[in-house]
């Protein structure tokens, strides 16, 4: 982590020198010298990166990183000041006077940065001295023996608890059906899941199953992360031929591949387990050694990386190993710990914290078996993860290996998850924007930062480092969670690498300030007042780049808010969206000129609007501006909002109809919500990057609006639009313009439709998109049939199902305020997976479903008595609620 951070700083310093060619010579030379000195130190940092467990090495590398981080902050601060004090270009007398003052300020800034650079150079001299004192250059990187010890430990961990298998019954049944079927072709099975789930144990149960005893030729090899193909091949060959060790040692890779293939061609049908593959390249290098003799041979591969499992072969059967259920977890625990009745409650609480991870449960049960007393079990519960790690190094090693295999960028993103409280559901869209603001993500080869961030999310999911909490029908992850064991690793590593420190006034630490000192980011779970007292008046505020209140906070006083704005002037992220109430936003918000992400708090409980001050115009780097998590706060925007040209995402649940964004804010990707009357004044021809749009009415629900018509002509220009929400009190004249939005896939229509027959233009996969109201990519549609009680006009009474059912690409449908008979005819909705229907308060509603309709349905929600639900749909689970994660 340190070497990558220093490399990033060196790159920043080089860019600064290149782009600021006219800065004072002494300052330029100082920056170049700083860059060169960090480059020399980087060599030593890389040499000892793997020895971070040694205290003096950790201390020394931390000091290098501190200097590196401070250099980046100094450059950012200087660049922001230069932008603020840029001289006017016009030639009037006033402009010339202003230009003179700007030049004076610029010179003062250069003097300040020169002093800062000199201070860092002095620190580097001390670091170089300590390098010699600590004999850093003499320290050897991790030896192959250490790596071998880790691999040996992991192999042993796979079998330590194989006799205590619980919960694999369905997995074994499913996989045995694949292994022992009549298909003569070479069968491939890949098993993937998080480390500690029992992939190797499951493979072992299959390998030793009596039902597969007819496989006389068999081999088992554990690959692990640090593999050597020749070693892997030799191990496999030795399983088939015991007496050729000397000959094998003389063979090169190509000879080994040919030799193994010849053995398998000459032998009977074979069963091979290739355990713990980290890289698909392993399989690609050895797969030609396994011939398909059409005799029913089988190969099982285990991996913790979903991409590896999916990438084996097109014909491979991919099996994801799930966490144990609550009942299965308890059974596994009781099998070994044997709790007495008075200990069962404590035991269940601890087992629940293991989150269904078999390895954690087995180690816990072994620990508690030592002493079955209430006091001992209670002590273990209070310090669960520390006790588990002390009992066994297996969990730590498993998680460490997964972590160490991540790239630098992905590691930073992963460790940033320490900002979230325990058991928190993490909205993926918000997480991506935070990663971008923290500068963990950059554009790559013209790909938007948001899409790069999406790749990082998917990588962590594919590596089973984070868990999917909510997912759309087409596989897009809207929300995720972290296993408690993984979170424990994240918090520890984030603190070690100065990524983030957290504060929780409910947790009683003997020295809580130690958790925050030197950290670049602070997450406050509870007690903002105690947090400020803890920091004291003289803490080093230069390093703090990010501050977040991450759990619901009742109220922030204006003085507390001012203190944040004035004390932490180098913040890039300030997230107060979890705050319920505040009296106002101080003008000092404009002093945070480096901000890229600003999450505002809620306003007064009286419902009064929270006024955003004009000084927000000084936040020239702001990318994301969002309102409180709570619905009841309206916001009043200043006209200066139009000066924020870097703004990419602006989303609020309520505003008072004064969002004065303009056409030249072309980087906007999300706009929520803007009033229709304001939208009409925007020239959308330049908004080619807009992905999500919410348009609403200031006086939505006013009966006077019921006959008003709305035009969507300007939306036709939004060629990148993916999500559209319309909350309007009147009627859309025509929805035909939406056919030009070729990427649109999520639509919410809370409004009247002038002609329901226009729904016939919504195309299926074979219709001509030029004839459509919505393009062929529509995958999620929410259509509202509004009753008189809601809008004052008569809702639609014609059955839309014949038209909607023809949309062959539709996967999710939510119908609100339905008041008539609806019929899903045969062969309708061929791809629909999620259906949600809400009846109107008035009107007779009836739903009929043909036996051949909805062939792909996975979930169904209908707010009616059971006797009104068609029998065929009664057993489906409830459809997930995607509304909260609209932007996903």
ABEGO torsion letter per residue (X at the ends): XAAAAAAAAAAAAAAAAAABAABBAAAAAAAAAAAAAAAAAAAAAAAAAAAAABAAAAAAAAAAAAAAAAAAAAAAAAAAAAAAABBBABABAAAAAAAAAAAAAAAAAAAAAAAAAAAAAAAAAAAAAAAAAAGAAABBBBBAAAAAAAAAAAAAAAAAAAAABBGAAAAAAAAAAAAABABABBBBBBBBEBBGAGAAAAAAAAAABAAAAABABBBBBBAEABBBAAAAAAAAAAAABAAAAAAAAABBAAAAAAAAAAAAAABBBBBBBBBGBABAAAAAAAAAABBBAGAGBBBBBBBABAAAAAAABAABBBBBBBBBBAAAAAAAAAAAAGBBAAAAAAAAAAAAAAGGBAAAAAAAAAAAAABBBAAAAAAAAABAAAAAAAABAAAAAAAAAAAAABBAAAAAAAAAAAABBBGBBBBAAAAAAAAAAAGABBBBGGBBAAAAAAAAAAAAAAAGABBBABBBAAGBBABBBBBAAAAAAAAAAAAAAGABBBBBAABBBABAAAAABGBABBBBABGAAAAAAAAEAABBAAABABBBBABBBABBBAAAAAAAAAABAABABBBAAABABBAEBBAAAAABAABABBBBBBBBAAGBBBBBBAAAAABAABABBBBBABAABBBBBBAAAAABAABABBBBABBAGABBBBAABAABABBOBBBAAAAAABBAAABAABABBBBBBAABGBAAAAABBBBAAAAAABAABABBBBBBABBBABAAAAAABAABABBBBBBBBABAAAAAABBBAABBAAABABBAABABBBBBBBBAAAAGBBBBABBAAAAAAABAABABBBBBGBABBBBBBBGBGAABABBBBBBBABEBBBBBBBAABGAABABBBBBBBAAABBAAAAABBBBBBAAAAAAX
